[in-house]
Amino acid sequence: MKKRENLFPTLFEDFFKPWNGGWLDKMDWGRELTVPAVNISETKNDFKVSLAVPGMKKSDFKIEVDGKVLSISAETEEQKEEKDAKFTRKEYNYSSFSRSFTLPDGVNSDKIDAKYEDGVLKLMLPKNDEAKKIAPKSIAVK
């Protein structure tokens, strides 16, 4: 039996067209690729994008807009060393991710704002004045 989310992609998956789950995520790079969970919501004035990325610092993130594509990526490396009279053990932990989204028409990309707090990266994508004027349309089911 297929999972429900595979049968019915969310509106935002179609709307933002994230480039994940493809061949790149299945490649073996010598480590497991992790992709943080993303929540996207819309209000009259903006879109809100939240990524669960605990354990990172603000300086680990790289956020870019290239045309209509919003790219969010991060890299972090942690080194841990234990010393004892008989041995030394070093462990390196490297993690990274990258997510890209196609921005919908009406997003004012010059005013995108990002904040990182409590392990959650939050982006506010404000709508331009034209997009705010468009009223929602109801569609009858036949």
N, C-alpha and C positions, 0 to 999 in steps of 0.2 A: 504494500500500500504506500502510495506517495504521500509525502508530507504536505500539509495544507499550503504552506508558503511556496512550495514548488508549483502547485497547481494554480494558485491565484497570486501572482506577484502584486505587490502593493502599487497603488497609484504613483507613489513617489519613485519606485524603482523604474517605472516606465517614464516618468516625468523627467527625472534627473539622469537616467541611463548610466548608473555607475558601471565602470569597467572592472568588475571583479567576477570571480567564479569561472573565468575563462582559462585558457591554457596556461597563462602566466602563474596563476595560483596553484596549478597542479605540478609545476616544475620542482624538482628536487635541487635545492641550492645548498645542500649540506646542513640545512636547518629548516625547521618548520616555519612556513610563512603564516603570520597571524594577521587577521584583518579585524580591526575593532568594530564593535557593534555601533550602528548609526541610527539615530532617531531624527526624523525630519518632520517639522510641523509648519503650518501656514496660518498666519493671521491676516487681517485686512491690510496691515502695513508692512509685513515682512515674512521671510521664511526663517526658521530657526533650525540649525543643524547641530546636533550634539553627538560627540564620539566618546565612548568609554575607553580611556587610555591611562590607567593608573600607573604610577611609578615613573613618570616622565617629568622633565622640567620644561618650563616655557621655552627655553633656548633650544630644545630638541626638535621643535616643530618648524616645518617649512610650509607656508601657505601661499599659493600663487593663483592668479587669474590670468589665463591666456585666452583672449577672445571670449568665448562663451564656456570655457572649461575651468572649473574650480578644482585645484589639486591640493590635497592635504597629505603630507608625509612627515615621518619622524624617524630618527635614528637615535639609539642610545646604547652605550657600552658600559658595562659594570665589571670591575675587577675585584676579586675577593682573594685574600691570601691568608693561609693558616700556617703558623710556624710552630714546630715542636722540636725538641732536642734531636729526634730521629728522622724527621721528615719535614718537607715544605710542600704545601699543596696550593696551587693557584687555579682559580676558576675564572673563566671569562664568560660573560653573558652579553650577547649582542642581540638586539631586537630592532626591527624596523617594520614599517608598513607604508603603504601608499594607497590613497583612494582618490578617484577623480569623478567629478559629476558635471554633467552638462547643465548650465544655468538656464532657467526658463526665461522667456522674454519678460521684460519689466523689472529685472533686478538691477539696482544701481550698484554696479561692481566697484565704483570708486569709494563707496561708503561701507563696505563690508567690515565688520568688527569681530575680533576674536578674543576670547578670554579662556584661561585655563585655571580651574579651581576644583579641589577635591577629586582629582583624577578624571575630570570631565572637561573636554575641549568643547567650548560653545561658540558657534559662529552665528552672527546676526546678519542676514542678507536683506537689507531694506529694499522695498519696492519703490520704483519711481512713481511720480504723480499720476502718469497715465494708467499704470497697472492698478493703482488704488481706486480709480474711478470705475473700473469694470465690476459690475454687480454679478453675484453668482446667479446662474441660470438653473432653474429646475427642469428636469426632463421626466416626462411621464412614462411609466412602464406600460407597454401594450400587451 
